[in-house]
């Protein structure tokens, strides 16, 4: 909650002094609207940052499917509202941004209220339950997860800003459409791997390494199937985009190819990420995430602007910063299962 409060104070005090039209390469007359919009979006994000703590609680009670359902509800309500607004209201950037950001807050608030007043009443937040002796262990683990969350935010939210700043706002659309299209596979794969967290925890505690190896092998086979699906989606992408958006937006095949390759890497790494999160061995993953988030923006600017790759450079940078995980995640998994993990491989 303290972090959310600091984020809100920062957005209120700093955002009005930033020339957002320069950041997004937009017309100067949109600066006031962009400033108001980003303040509201950031404040709502900060509130959501606290409310979505219900997700790890649900995961700990082996209700991981509900965490994905919460995201599904948020996205569905937002998309329906935006669709209605496009039919009923003349173009308003502020209204669209507000509608897209408010629903996750409403959903997570409602879900938190439902569980904390019901089955989770015994663990709902209460200052009387504060125990100073647990502060260090909880804080250390919390910081690790926070760093991972910040890294994910950097990688997922700055891409559109960089593309808009370098290539213009009109180039964000083909990137966003391609991202949504191919990340459907990643979303489905995540819905399958996330429920394994508590199962991996239980099996690792019992030293049931044979079961863990069997499950990981099955999901690696599933990953191969997902690669085939991504390849089919890539081949069919020109036809699908034509049916979906017609001739309104041109989406280069090279952009689709790069995004497909990025999704293949992400889904492969997610198999091992689920295990590492389940057994709380995320120190190395946190370190690589931190390095990735630090390197991503300079690399994206290098590829996009200096090397003149445009929005292709943003995807190339994304691929570059996640590629080391292809080695680190499986290697740490093998060392942990073989009881040979020492040093950095055992954190």
Secondary structure, DSSP 8 states (H G I E B T S, - for coil): -HHHHHHHHHHHHHGGGS-HHHHTT--GGGHHHHHHHHHHHHHHHHHHHHHTTHHHHHHHTT-HHHHHHHHHHHHHHHHHHHHHHHHHS---HHHHHHHHHHHHHHHHHHHHHHHHTTTTGGGS--GGG--GGGHHHHHHHHHHHHHHHHHHHHHHHHHHHHHHHHH-THHHHHHHHHHHHHHHHHHHHHHHHTTHHHHHHHHHHTT-HHHHHHHHHHHHHHHHHHHHHHHHHHHHHHHHHHHHHTTSS---HHHHHHHHHHHHHHHHHHHHHHHHHHTT--HHHHHHHHHHHHHHHHHHHIIIIIS--THHHHHHHHHHHHHTHHHHHHHHHHHHHTT---GGGG-
